[in-house]
């Protein structure tokens, strides 16, 4: 019994260590400010790459960066990557509480996890980054959801570095949100 209790404490501490290490929360808040500046510039096409920057800060993963061009991927490029790459796996859909739990657990283990809203067109595609931490009750979704980072190119003032996933998306949108984690 003691072994089980000690193991649980160690796992809990490991999950929190990623959430507290390297000051990533301050870094993604700074990335959010950079995103806002990008969106006020004339070349808004480069602004979708900020989710890749956030993932690199939080998870130390450059998977959302094109090695050939050294540019971060757009939302539609990320959607294709996570669907087609053998380095990523589908965790489930955002309307499924078990998939949200699994996604949060994987994020707490240090694995990058993204939520991909698959709009009807590539232009409607959006990607948010699931953050380490705890699931929180969402009244609007009627379940427990993770915190995410979201940068909205269609409405930059709605962007944020750390809020509930249900703040980023309506319950109806969960039908079109697929969760992917890096293997």
C-alpha distance (Angstrom), angle and dihedral (degrees) to the residues before:
residue distance angle dihedral
X1 . . .
X2 3.82 . .
X3 3.79 90.1 .
X4 3.81 90.4 54.1
X5 3.80 91.8 48.7
X6 3.81 92.4 47.8
X7 3.83 90.5 47.5
X8 3.81 90.6 51.9
X9 3.79 91.3 49.9
X10 3.82 91.5 49.3
X11 3.83 92.3 48.8
X12 3.79 90.6 47.8
X13 3.80 91.0 49.1
X14 3.83 91.4 48.7
X15 3.81 90.8 52.1
X16 3.78 91.6 50.5
X17 3.78 93.6 44.7
X18 3.81 91.9 67.9
X19 3.78 90.7 46.0
X20 3.80 91.2 52.5
X21 3.80 101.4 34.6
X22 3.76 129.4 99.9
X23 3.81 95.1 5.9
X24 3.81 90.9 -93.9
X25 3.79 92.4 159.3
X26 3.80 91.5 63.2
X27 3.81 90.9 42.7
X28 3.81 94.6 54.0
X29 3.80 89.9 45.6
X30 3.82 86.5 56.2
X31 3.82 89.7 47.0
X32 3.81 88.4 53.4
X33 3.83 89.4 55.7
X34 3.82 90.2 48.8
X35 3.81 88.7 50.6
X36 3.81 90.8 53.3
X37 3.82 89.3 51.9
X38 3.80 90.6 48.3
X39 3.79 90.7 52.3
X40 3.80 90.6 53.2
X41 3.82 90.7 54.6
X42 3.78 126.5 86.4
X43 3.84 95.9 -111.0
X44 3.81 102.0 65.0
X45 3.83 92.5 157.9
X46 3.82 90.8 83.9
X47 3.81 93.4 53.8
X48 3.81 97.5 85.2
X49 3.80 90.2 72.5
X50 3.77 94.2 74.7
X51 3.81 93.0 89.1
X52 3.82 87.1 60.7
X53 3.80 89.9 51.5
X54 3.79 90.2 51.5
X55 3.81 91.3 49.6
X56 3.79 90.3 51.1
X57 3.82 90.8 52.5
X58 3.80 96.5 45.6
X59 3.80 101.5 36.4
X60 3.83 102.8 18.3
X61 3.81 88.6 -125.0
X62 3.79 124.2 135.9
X63 3.82 94.4 -170.7
X64 3.81 90.6 120.2
X65 3.80 91.9 59.3
X66 3.79 124.0 88.4
X67 3.82 105.7 -124.8
X68 3.81 92.2 -153.9
X69 3.80 97.5 53.3
X70 3.83 97.6 22.4
X71 3.84 86.7 -134.0
X72 3.79 125.3 129.8
X73 3.80 115.9 -109.5
X74 3.79 124.8 -104.4
X75 3.80 120.2 -120.5
X76 3.81 93.0 -98.2
X77 3.82 90.8 48.3
X78 3.82 89.8 50.6
X79 3.81 90.0 50.2
X80 3.81 90.5 54.0
X81 3.82 93.0 44.3
X82 3.81 96.8 52.4
X83 3.82 92.6 43.3
X84 3.80 95.8 47.7
X85 3.81 106.7 29.8
X86 3.79 120.5 94.1
X87 3.84 86.6 -145.4
X88 3.82 91.2 70.2
X89 3.79 131.0 58.6
X90 3.76 132.8 -160.9
X91 3.80 110.3 -114.7
X92 3.79 96.5 -174.1
X93 3.78 143.0 -93.7
X94 3.79 127.2 -46.3
X95 3.82 92.1 -121.5
X96 3.83 89.4 64.1
X97 3.82 114.3 85.6
X98 3.81 91.9 -157.6
X99 3.81 91.1 54.3
X100 3.82 90.0 50.8
X101 3.83 90.1 50.0
X102 3.79 91.5 49.0
X103 3.82 92.1 47.0
X104 3.81 90.7 51.1
X105 3.79 91.6 47.8
X106 3.80 91.5 50.7
X107 3.81 91.5 48.5
X108 3.80 88.9 51.1
X109 3.82 88.8 52.6
X110 3.81 88.2 57.5
X111 3.80 97.6 -102.3
X112 3.80 115.6 137.0
X113 3.81 111.5 -114.6
X114 3.79 126.0 -173.2
X115 3.78 133.5 -171.5
X116 3.80 111.3 -142.3
X117 3.79 118.2 -160.5
X118 3.77 103.6 -156.2
X119 3.77 104.5 -154.1
X120 3.76 122.1 -169.8
X121 3.82 90.3 -93.6
X122 3.81 135.1 27.4
X123 3.81 87.9 -106.2
X124 3.82 89.7 61.4
X125 3.82 94.0 49.4
X126 3.79 114.6 113.9
X127 3.81 132.1 -178.7
X128 3.79 128.3 -159.9
X129 3.79 129.1 -176.6
X130 3.80 120.2 -122.6
X131 3.79 110.7 -135.8
X132 3.81 131.3 -145.9
X133 3.79 113.3 -98.8
X134 3.77 139.2 74.8
X135 3.77 132.4 -42.1
X136 3.81 112.4 -107.9
X137 3.78 130.2 -155.8
X138 3.80 114.7 -97.2
X139 3.77 115.9 -159.5
X140 3.79 92.7 -167.1
X141 3.82 94.2 51.4
X142 3.81 95.7 34.7
X143 3.81 92.7 -133.8
X144 3.80 142.9 70.4
X145 3.81 116.0 -78.6
X146 3.82 138.0 -175.1
X147 3.78 127.3 -116.5
X148 3.79 116.8 -104.3
X149 3.77 142.5 -172.4
X150 3.80 112.7 -127.2
X151 3.79 131.8 -178.7
X152 3.81 113.3 -169.6
X153 3.80 114.4 -159.5
X154 3.82 92.0 -173.9
X155 3.83 91.4 53.4
X156 3.84 109.7 15.9
X157 3.80 94.9 178.3
X158 3.83 88.8 64.2
X159 3.82 91.4 59.6
X160 3.79 121.2 111.1
X161 3.78 141.6 175.9
X162 3.83 99.7 -137.7
X163 3.79 127.1 11.0
X164 3.77 138.6 119.5
X165 3.78 118.2 -65.9
X166 3.80 87.5 -125.0
X167 3.80 88.1 59.8
X168 3.80 89.2 59.3
X169 3.80 98.2 44.0
X170 3.79 137.1 29.1
X171 3.80 120.8 -121.9
X172 3.82 89.9 -108.9
X173 3.82 89.2 57.1
X174 3.83 91.1 59.4
X175 3.80 88.0 81.6
X176 3.81 87.4 68.4
X177 3.82 99.8 39.4
X178 3.79 117.9 99.1
X179 3.81 122.1 -173.5
X180 3.81 119.5 -140.1
X181 3.80 129.8 -176.7
X182 3.76 131.4 -166.8
X183 3.81 110.2 -111.6
